């Protein structure tokens, strides 16, 4: 939801009046963080701060910075990233050290690395089973859940010994998909410390029974909602990774310190890391200009005057992502759903998005056009020629003709109205009544001038073809919550029309860029409830086959069928990094690994 890999999802902002307070606070922390070689300060995306610590996320807490910070304390079973320059297994950052698939490819036996919990207990197979049990009994409450996939597709969990276990699956899967997309979602969690139903409850095997597993899950979720206790709650002090929380404020300022009991190979070079939140990109850049943040970012507009930052002792490194950017349509909206259901309308709207100009002029080259569901910042075997060639290039005349040919004419105020209702080839379409106006509301994250300018540009283009677009700007967390409102159990609201949470990219993929978590029918992050059986079948085939033609068919179909409005894909950020600070290759999956950062002498 930085959306999104989710592994990642997104970035936003707050009130200008609060900026002075944040800048003041960040200046003090920045001085402290940069005062010696044993510390480093890192600027978080504007308008958002880390707000979740439990390794199991809810759908609205899947922002990448949450995931990346958690992974420093509770390493994933399989960590995949692009820190080597290629998206691949990072064994050093993983809780698993080896795996072996069975001859029939229906099961995999996994051996854990020699990690210990900070209280001295070994990380064990039981800790992986603990995660599995909590998720399988509470799947609908978890972020990233896709019906039929993990944990549903695990038919048997067998503990072989303390460090070895075997997972049996419901069918044969593409091994790359299993490791990079499925088992990378798993975190060993300290069963011996967390398997209880209340703060003063006894530890037991509650996760193995559905009713009590729900109680454990609800207890851990309730504790994770209280950010102010993250540094003091004993739950979060039991870690197996290179860092542990030193402090965590309600505003999202986080201090990590090295876990002195860490037994893995990914030992921190810098023991103290401070993550600094900001209400706006301008507030963050003021601190960069004062030299009081070590690893920050600038807006893409600043690329035209890069020397002002290099003269301050920074180097500028755009951080490209393995990502796509889009605005979901809410097909479930009771009023606008019938309109969005019409492919010709989605085609017309897409023709009105001038991706090339927006990327070059508004984003100053720090974004690239995005025409479909597969990352296209680099060539890959997954990309189709249809996606690369852009099925719907910017063409206002083509957009206007599509609408006119289907019974829409301009009303007195210039906004198009349906004057030929019905389901014929030259009519408005099923569920669209006579007199219905073509008016849309876009709920967008705030905090980025580039995003604001982009929305204004699209609003202007749509206005030229008779589509009235209202822009409703909100903080990122609010946008993510709204996007999930139609998918939240018990929710009675589903009123949004289009949502945008892609200032830093809407969805960051694991190494294998399948769409089961974004465009499959029963997944949490199919926010607009797109439903296409042909797409569903291709997504399913991609998880089981290594045939790249299937991925290309999927790429072509969704580029043409427009489950969302495709938008320019920005870099994760334009990083500015203090001279002397080595951060390695910036991960295109949008994770970061502060344990590997180092200061030169």
C-alpha positions in Angstrom: 0.0 0.0 0.0 4.7 2.8 -1.0 2.2 0.3 -1.5 2.0 -1.5 -1.6 5.5 -5.2 -1.9 4.5 -5.2 -1.4 6.6 -5.9 -0.8 6.1 -2.3 -0.9 3.5 0.2 -1.3 4.0 4.1 -1.0 4.4 7.8 0.5 2.4 11.1 1.7 2.3 14.3 4.1 0.7 16.5 6.7 -0.1 20.1 7.7 2.3 23.0 6.9 1.7 24.4 10.3 3.3 21.3 11.9 6.4 21.5 9.6 8.3 23.8 12.0 7.9 21.4 14.8 9.0 18.4 12.8 12.0 20.3 11.3 13.0 21.4 14.8 12.8 17.9 16.2 14.7 16.5 13.2 17.4 19.1 13.5 18.2 18.0 17.1 18.1 14.3 16.2 20.1 15.0 13.0 22.9 16.6 15.0 23.0 13.6 17.3 22.7 11.0 14.5 25.5 12.6 12.5 27.8 13.4 15.3 29.9 10.2 15.1 30.6 7.2 12.9 28.5 4.9 15.1 25.2 6.5 14.0 23.4 7.5 10.8 20.1 9.3 10.1 17.7 8.3 7.3 14.8 10.5 6.1 11.5 8.8 5.7 9.0 9.7 2.9 7.2 12.9 3.5 3.9 12.7 5.4 4.3 9.2 6.7 6.1 7.4 9.5 6.5 3.8 10.4 3.3 2.7 12.3 3.5 -1.1 12.6 5.9 -3.5 14.2 4.3 -7.0 14.2 5.7 -9.2 11.4 2.1 -9.9 10.4 0.6 -6.8 8.8 -2.9 -5.6 8.4 -3.9 -4.5 4.9 -3.4 -0.8 5.7 0.1 -1.1 7.3 2.0 -2.6 4.4 4.0 0.5 3.5 7.5 -0.6 2.6 9.3 1.3 5.4 7.2 -0.8 7.9 8.3 -4.0 6.2 12.0 -3.0 5.8 12.3 -1.9 9.5 10.6 -5.1 10.7 13.0 -7.2 8.7 15.9 -5.7 10.6 14.5 -7.2 13.8 12.7 -10.4 12.5 14.4 -11.6 9.3 12.1 -13.1 6.7 12.3 -16.8 6.0 13.5 -16.0 2.5 14.7 -12.5 1.7 14.7 -11.5 -1.9 16.1 -8.1 -3.0 18.2 -6.4 -5.6 21.0 -5.1 -3.5 23.4 -7.1 -5.7 22.0 -5.4 -8.8 19.8 -8.4 -9.6 16.6 -9.5 -7.8 17.7 -12.7 -6.1 17.8 -14.6 -2.9 19.8 -12.8 -0.2 20.8 -15.7 2.0 22.7 -13.5 4.5 19.5 -11.6 5.4 17.3 -14.7 5.5 16.2 -16.9 8.4 16.6 -19.9 6.1 20.0 -21.1 5.0 19.1 -24.1 2.8 16.2 -25.7 1.0 15.5 -28.8 -1.1 12.5 -29.6 -3.2 11.2 -33.1 -3.3 11.4 -35.2 -6.6 7.7 -34.6 -7.2 8.1 -30.9 -6.5 5.1 -31.0 -4.1 7.1 -30.3 -1.0 10.2 -28.4 0.2 12.4 -29.1 3.2 13.9 -26.0 4.7 16.8 -25.7 7.1 17.0 -22.6 9.3 20.1 -20.5 9.8 21.9 -20.5 13.2 20.0 -17.6 14.6 19.0 -17.1 18.3 16.4 -14.9 19.8 17.8 -12.1 21.9 16.7 -13.9 25.1 19.0 -16.8 24.1 16.5 -19.3 22.8 17.2 -20.6 19.3 15.1 -19.7 16.3 13.4 -22.9 15.6 11.0 -24.7 13.2 8.3 -24.2 15.9 8.7 -20.4 15.4 7.9 -20.8 11.7 4.9 -23.0 12.5 3.7 -20.3 14.9 3.6 -17.7 12.1 1.9 -20.3 9.8 -0.8 -21.2 12.4 -1.6 -17.6 13.2 -1.9 -16.6 9.6 -3.9 -19.7 8.5 -6.5 -19.2 11.2 -6.7 -15.4 10.6 -6.0 -15.1 6.9 -8.8 -12.6 6.1 -7.3 -10.1 8.6 -3.9 -10.1 7.2 -2.4 -7.9 4.5 -1.3 -9.4 1.2 -3.5 -12.5 1.7 -4.7 -14.0 -1.6 -7.3 -16.8 -1.3 -5.8 -20.2 -2.4 -2.2 -19.1 -1.9 -0.1 -19.0 1.2 -1.2 -20.2 3.8 -4.1 -21.9 2.0 -1.8 -23.8 -0.3 0.2 -25.5 2.5 -1.5 -28.8 3.1 1.0 -30.1 5.7 3.6 -28.5 8.0 6.0 -31.2 9.4 8.6 -30.3 11.9 11.6 -32.6 11.2 13.8 -31.3 14.0 14.6 -28.0 15.8 16.1 -26.4 12.7 14.4 -28.3 9.8 10.8 -28.5 8.6 8.9 -29.7 5.5 6.1 -27.9 3.8 3.8 -29.8 1.5 1.8 -27.9 -1.1 -1.6 -28.4 -2.7 -0.1 -28.6 -6.2 3.1 -28.2 -8.1 4.2 -24.6 -8.2 6.9 -22.7 -10.1 9.8 -22.9 -7.6 10.8 -19.2 -8.3 7.3 -18.2 -7.4 7.2 -20.2 -4.2 10.5 -18.9 -2.9 10.4 -15.3 -4.0 6.7 -14.6 -3.7 5.3 -17.0 -1.2 8.0 -18.0 1.3 9.3 -14.5 1.4 6.1 -13.6 3.2 7.0 -15.8 6.1 8.6 -14.6 9.3 9.8 -16.9 12.1 8.2 -15.4 15.3 9.2 -16.2 18.9 6.5 -18.7 19.9 8.0 -19.2 23.3 7.5 -15.5 24.1 4.4 -14.5 22.0 2.1 -17.5 22.1 -0.4 -16.1 24.7 -3.8 -14.6 24.7 -3.2 -11.6 27.0 -0.4 -9.6 28.5 -0.4 -11.6 31.8 -1.4 -14.9 30.2 0.8 -18.0 30.2 2.7 -19.2 27.2 1.1 -22.3 25.6 0.5 -23.9 22.2 -2.6 -21.7 21.6 -1.7 -21.2 18.0 -2.4 -24.9 17.2 -6.1 -24.5 18.0 -8.2 -22.2 15.8 -10.2 -20.6 18.5 -7.3 -19.7 20.7 -5.1 -18.8 17.7 -7.6 -16.1 17.0 -7.2 -14.9 20.5 -3.4 -14.8 20.2 -3.7 -13.0 16.9 -6.1 -10.4 18.3 -3.9 -9.9 21.4 -0.7 -9.3 19.3 -2.6 -7.0 16.9 -3.9 -4.9 19.8 -0.4 -4.6 21.3 1.0 -3.6 17.9 -1.5 -0.7 17.6 0.2 1.1 20.6 3.3 2.7 19.0 4.3 4.6 22.1 5.2 1.2 23.8 7.3 -0.3 21.0 10.5 0.4 22.9 9.2 -0.8 26.3 6.8 -3.6 25.5 8.7 -6.9 26.2 7.1 -8.5 23.2 9.1 -6.4 20.8 12.4 -6.8 22.6 12.5 -10.5 21.6 14.2 -10.2 18.2 16.5 -12.4 16.0 17.8 -9.7 13.6 20.6 -7.3 13.7 18.6 -4.4 15.4 16.1 -3.8 18.1 14.0 -0.7 18.9 15.5 1.9 21.0 12.7 4.5 20.7 9.6 4.9 18.6 7.4 8.0 18.7 3.8 8.4 17.7 4.9 10.7 14.9 6.9 7.8 13.4 10.5 8.8 14.5 12.3 5.5 15.1 15.6 4.8 16.6 17.1 1.3 16.2 20.2 0.1 18.0 22.3 -2.9 17.4 21.1 -6.2 18.9 24.1 -7.2 21.0 22.8 -10.8 21.1 22.6 -11.2 17.3 24.1 -14.5 16.1 23.7 -14.1 12.3 26.1 -13.1 9.6 24.5 -9.7 8.8 26.2 -7.8 11.6 25.6 -4.0 11.6 28.5 -1.8 10.7 26.7 1.2 12.2 25.1 0.4 15.5 22.6 3.3 15.8 20.1 4.2 13.0 17.5 7.0 13.3 14.5 7.2 10.9 13.2 10.7 10.6 9.6 11.6 9.6 8.7 14.9 7.9 5.4 16.6 7.1 6.4 17.5 3.6 9.2 17.1 1.1 10.1 20.8 1.6 10.5 20.3 5.4 12.8 17.3 4.6 14.9 19.3 2.1 15.4 22.1 4.6 17.1 19.6 6.8 19.1 18.2 3.9 20.2 21.7 3.1 21.4 22.2 6.6 23.4 19.0 6.4 21.6 17.4 9.3 20.5 14.2 7.6 22.9 11.6 6.3 20.7 9.7 3.9 17.8 11.8 2.5 16.0 12.7 -0.7 15.1 15.6 -2.8 12.1 16.2 -5.1 12.6 15.5 -8.8 12.3 19.2 -9.5 15.6 19.7 -7.7 17.4 17.6 -10.4 17.6 20.8 -12.4 19.9 22.3 -9.7 21.7 19.2 -8.4 24.9 21.2 -7.6 23.3 22.9 -4.6 23.3 19.4 -2.9 26.6 18.1 -4.2 28.2 21.4 -3.0 26.9 20.5 0.5 28.8 17.2 0.5 26.0 14.9 -0.8 25.9 12.7 -3.9 22.6 12.3 -5.8 21.4 8.8 -6.7 17.9 8.2 -8.1 16.5 5.0 -6.6 14.7 3.2 -9.3 12.1 0.6 -8.4 10.9 -2.9 -9.5 7.4 -1.4 -9.5 4.3 -0.3 -11.3 2.1 2.8 -10.6 -1.6 3.1 -11.1 -5.0 4.4 -9.9 -7.5 1.6 -9.1 -11.1 2.0 -10.4 -13.7 1.1 -7.8 -15.8 -1.3 -9.8 -17.9 -1.9 -6.6 -18.9 1.7 -6.2 -22.7 1.6 -6.4 -23.0 4.8 -8.6 -19.7 4.8 -10.6 -19.1 1.0 -10.9 -21.4 0.6 -13.9 -19.4 3.4 -15.7 -16.0 1.9 -14.8 -17.3 -1.5 -16.0 -17.3 -0.1 -19.6 -14.0 -0.8 -21.3 -14.5 2.1 -23.8 -14.7 4.6 -20.8 -11.5 3.2 -19.3 -9.9 3.4 -22.7 -11.0 7.0 -23.1 -9.7 8.0 -19.7 -6.4 6.3 -20.4 -6.0 8.1 -23.7 -6.2 11.4 -21.7 -3.1 10.6 -19.6 0.0 12.1 -21.2 2.5 9.8 -19.5 5.5 10.9 -21.5 5.1 14.6 -20.9 4.2 14.1 -17.3 7.3 11.9 -16.8 9.6 14.4 -18.5 8.2 17.7 -17.5 6.5 17.2 -14.1 8.8 14.5 -12.8 11.9 15.9 -14.5 12.8 12.5 -15.8 12.5 10.8 -12.4 9.5 8.8 -13.7 8.9 6.6 -16.6 5.7 5.7 -18.5 3.9 2.6 -17.2 1.5 0.9 -19.5 0.7 -2.4 -17.8 1.1 -4.8 -14.9 4.8 -5.7 -15.3 7.6 -3.5 -14.2 9.1 -1.9 -17.4 11.9 0.2 -16.2 14.1 -2.6 -17.4 13.6 -5.2 -20.1 12.5 -8.7 -18.8 11.1 -11.9 -20.2 7.8 -11.0 -18.5 7.1 -7.9 -20.7 4.8 -8.1 -23.7 5.2 -6.0 -26.8 1.7 -4.8 -26.3 2.6 -3.3 -22.9 5.9 -1.8 -24.1 4.2 -0.2 -27.2 1.4 1.5 -25.2 -2.0 0.4 -26.4 -3.6 3.8 -25.5 -1.2 6.6 -26.3 -2.1 10.2 -25.4 -4.8 11.2 -27.8 -7.7 13.5 -26.8 -9.4 13.2 -30.1 -9.5 9.4 -29.8 -10.8 9.7 -26.2 -13.5 12.1 -27.2 -14.6 9.9 -30.2 -14.9 6.8 -27.9 -17.3 8.7 -25.7 -19.3 10.3 -28.4 -19.6 7.0 -30.2 -21.2 5.5 -27.1 -23.9 8.0 -26.5 -22.3 10.8 -24.5 -22.9 14.4 -25.3 -21.9 17.7 -23.6 -24.4 19.2 -21.3 -24.9 22.9 -20.6 -21.8 23.1 -18.4 -19.7 21.2 -20.9 -19.7 18.0 -18.8 -20.7 14.9 -20.8 -24.0 13.3 -20.1 -25.5 10.0 -21.2 -28.1 10.7 -23.9 -28.3 7.3 -25.4 -28.8 4.8 -22.6 -28.8 1.1 -23.3 -26.5 -1.8 -24.0 -26.1 -1.5 -27.7 -22.8 -0.9 -29.4 -23.5 2.8 -29.7 -25.0 3.2 -26.3 -23.7 4.2 -22.8 -23.8 0.6 -21.4 -25.5 -1.5 -18.8 -26.5 0.3 -15.6 -26.0 3.8 -16.9 -29.1 5.9 -16.9 -30.1 8.7 -19.2 -28.7 12.0 -17.8 -25.8 10.4 -15.9 -22.9 12.9 -15.9 -19.3 11.8 -16.5 -18.0 13.2 -13.2 -15.2 11.4 -11.3 -13.5 12.0 -7.9 -9.9 11.0 -7.4 -8.8 10.5 -3.8 -5.0 11.1 -3.9 -2.2 11.2 -1.4 -0.9 14.6 -0.6 2.6 15.8 0.3 4.2 15.8 -3.2 4.2 18.8 -5.5 4.9 16.4 -8.4 1.8 14.4 -7.6 -0.3 17.6 -7.2 0.9 18.9 -10.6 0.3 15.5 -12.2 -3.3 15.4 -10.9 -3.9 18.9 -12.1 -2.5 18.0 -15.6 -4.8 15.0 -15.8 -7.8 17.0 -14.6 -7.1 19.6 -17.3 -6.8 16.9 -20.0 -10.0 15.2 -18.9 -11.8 18.5 -18.8 -11.0 19.0 -22.5 -13.0 15.9 -23.4 -15.9 16.7 -21.1 -15.0 14.6 -18.1 -15.2 16.6 -14.8 -12.5 15.4 -12.3 -12.5 16.5 -8.7 -9.3 16.1 -6.7 -9.6 15.0 -3.0 -6.2 15.1 -1.4 -5.6 13.3 1.9 -2.6 11.9 3.9 -1.4 8.5 2.7 -2.7 6.5 5.6 -6.2 7.9 5.0 -5.9 7.0 1.3 -4.8 3.5 2.0 -7.6 3.0 4.5 -10.2 4.3 2.1 -8.8 2.1 -0.7 -9.4 -0.9 1.6 -12.9 0.1 2.7 -14.6 -2.2 0.1 -12.5 -5.1 1.2 -12.7 -4.7 4.9 -14.9 -7.3 6.6 -18.0 -5.6 8.1 -17.4 -2.3 6.3 -20.5 -0.5 5.1 -18.7 2.1 3.1 -17.4 1.7 -0.5 -17.8 5.2 -1.8 -14.4 6.0 -3.3 -14.1 6.2 -7.1 -10.4 6.3 -8.0 -7.5 6.3 -5.5 -3.9 7.2 -6.0 -1.1 6.1 -3.6 1.8 6.0 -6.0 4.0 9.0 -5.4 6.9 6.6 -4.9 5.2 3.8 -6.9 2.0 2.0 -6.2 3.2 -1.6 -6.0 6.7 -3.0 -5.5 7.0 -6.6 -6.6 9.0 -9.5 -5.3 11.5 -10.9 -7.7 8.9 -12.7 -9.7 6.4 -10.0 -10.8 3.1 -12.0 -10.8 -0.2 -10.3 -10.1 -1.9 -12.7 -7.6 -1.7 -10.1 -4.8 -2.9 -7.1 -6.9 -5.3 -8.2 -9.6 -6.6 -11.6 -8.6 -10.2 -11.5 -7.6 -10.0 -12.5 -3.9 -6.9 -10.6 -2.8 -6.7 -7.8 -0.3 -4.9 -5.4 -2.6 -7.3 -5.8 -5.5 -8.8 -2.7 -4.0 -11.2 -1.9 -6.8 -12.4 -5.6 -7.0 -11.4 -6.1 -10.6 -12.8 -9.4 -11.8 -11.6 -10.9 -15.1 -11.7 -14.7 -15.4 -9.1 -14.7 -18.2 -6.7 -12.7 -16.1 -7.4 -14.9 -13.2 -6.4 -18.0 -15.2 -3.2 -16.4 -16.5 -2.2 -15.4 -13.0 -2.8 -18.9 -11.8 -0.8 -20.4 -14.7 2.1 -18.0 -13.9 2.4 -19.4 -10.4 2.8 -23.0 -11.7 4.7 -22.6 -14.9 8.1 -21.1 -15.9 6.8 -20.5 -19.5 7.6 -16.8 -20.1 4.9 -16.6 -22.8 2.2 -16.9 -20.0 3.6 -13.8 -18.3 3.7 -12.0 -21.6 0.0 -12.9 -22.3 -0.8 -11.6 -18.8 1.1 -8.4 -19.5 -0.7 -7.9 -22.8 -4.1 -8.6 -21.4 -4.0 -6.2 -18.5 -2.3 -3.5 -20.5 -5.3 -3.7 -22.9 -8.1 -4.4 -20.4 -7.2 -1.6 -18.0 -8.1 -2.9 -14.6 -6.7 0.4 -13.3 -5.6 3.7 -14.8 -1.9 3.2 -15.6 0.2 6.2 -14.4 3.8 7.3 -14.8 6.0 5.2 -12.5 8.3 7.5 -10.3 11.6 6.4 -8.8 11.2 5.4 -5.2 13.1 8.5 -4.4 15.9 10.8 -5.6 18.4 10.0 -2.8 21.0 12.4 -1.5 23.7 10.5 0.5 26.4 12.1 2.6 29.9 11.7 1.1 31.6 8.9 3.0 28.4 6.9 3.7 28.3 3.7 1.7 24.8 2.3 1.3 25.6 -0.1 -1.5 23.2 -0.7 -4.3 19.7 0.8 -3.6 17.3 -2.2 -3.7 14.8 -1.9 -6.6 12.4 -3.8 -4.4 12.4 -0.7 -2.1 13.8 -2.4 1.0 16.8 -1.0 2.8 19.4 -2.8 4.9 21.0 -0.3 7.4 23.1 -3.1 8.8 25.1 -2.9 5.6 25.7 0.8 5.5 29.1 2.0 6.6 31.1 5.1 7.0 34.5 5.4 5.4 37.4 6.4 7.6 
